[in-house]
Amino acid sequence: MFRHIVPNLAPSILVLATLHVGYVIVLEAALSFLGVGIPPPTPSWGVMVADGRGLIEQAWWVSILPGIAILVTVLSLNILGDWVRDRLDPKLRQV
């Protein structure tokens, strides 16, 4: 069972894990932005974006840069997951 099932199941689990990590990052940031996530003394991108809301006219970077960090991180993880799927797909593998 371990010789046949696990090697064929591992790539799918790896791809799903990379895609779900991005989802969890966005979910945590959204909950922290709304004030129901991680408490404010702990650093979180959602808390950083929420703290910069009042300063958006004077210091736009306080809110925009953590948002860009969320965007770049989640996009990178999704591209990584897509690349892993393409690399490990047995139908696309060349012999």
C-alpha angles and dihedrals in degrees: 000000000000092000095056111022104039097051090052093044098046097073092052092049091048093051093047090049093054092048094047093050089063090049091051092050092053092045093051092047092049093049092046090048090054091048098247098096129067113352115259101255089063112079113248132158091232092054090047091053091047092049091053095053094091093047098049094113097045102031110017093170092069090071103024100053096057088047090052089048090055091048095049094045095049093043091050092051092049092049089048091051091049091049092049090050091052093046096047100038107116092206092059096041114113117219 
